[in-house]
Amino acid sequence: MGGSGRVGTGVLPYLASWHEVINFDIKPPSVPAGRYVRGSLFDAELLGRVLTRADGVIFMALGTWPPEVDASYEINVRGVHYVLEAARQAGLMHVVHSSTASVHDESKGSFPDEEMPLEPLHVYGLTKGLGETVCRWFCRMYGMSVLALRLFAPQPYENWLAQCRMRMPNGWTTFLDTARAYDAALRATSHNGFDAVFISGDWTGAYVNCAKAKRLLGWEPLDRYDGGKQKG
């Protein structure tokens, strides 16, 4: 869902090489990856028809940046509810949700674990946090499973590498490692309830602790940079 945005554009080509992908989005993709179906998250009938043909669901719609109040609430809260309800009715009880590090106060300088308080600094982080609340509600009410990936600045490899050269450690994540996280979360069908999981390219753990991702998903970043040497 929402695979034509910035994150979807970066990760769908990888996911399409591992899965049969249906990109359901109101906007056509700029990079072909899998099958594209044009539609709105709020077209319940069409959304339901698409999901009845699916084996898994990834919610990638991220609203707008810079954040606009109406669009942020529309996509990040109401859109999440519509997709989860459609997934439930289609019998898809395991959903991967795209959240963000922006649900936290990013000025605090580190992310020790996912239990740190939700203290967003702008409406984007606020509405993504409310979207997580919607996910928790569906898990509690209907026994669904939702893995909310709190993403840290998914980037093309070249952008990530340039950031590494300026600042180490940093939280940015390559598109490939982000796609690997989506894939791992999608395959974690034995998961129960709601969990938020940090997905960051900081393999040192000094800035972002991704131990939960490794424990729940078997995921850790493979793209690494160490003093001029690329790894991964």
Secondary structure as UniProt FT lines:
FT   TURN            3..4
FT   HELIX           6..18
FT   STRAND          22..25
FT   STRAND          35..38
FT   TURN            41..42
FT   HELIX           44..51
FT   TURN            52..53
FT   STRAND          57..59
FT   HELIX           69..73
FT   HELIX           74..79
FT   HELIX           80..89
FT   TURN            90..91
FT   STRAND          94..100
FT   HELIX           101..103
FT   HELIX           106..108
FT   TURN            114..115
FT   HELIX           123..142
FT   STRAND          145..151
FT   STRAND          154..155
FT   HELIX           157..166
FT   STRAND          173..174
FT   HELIX           175..187
FT   TURN            189..190
FT   STRAND          193..199
FT   TURN            203..204
FT   HELIX           211..217
FT   STRAND          224..226
FT   TURN            227..228
FT   STRAND          229..231
//
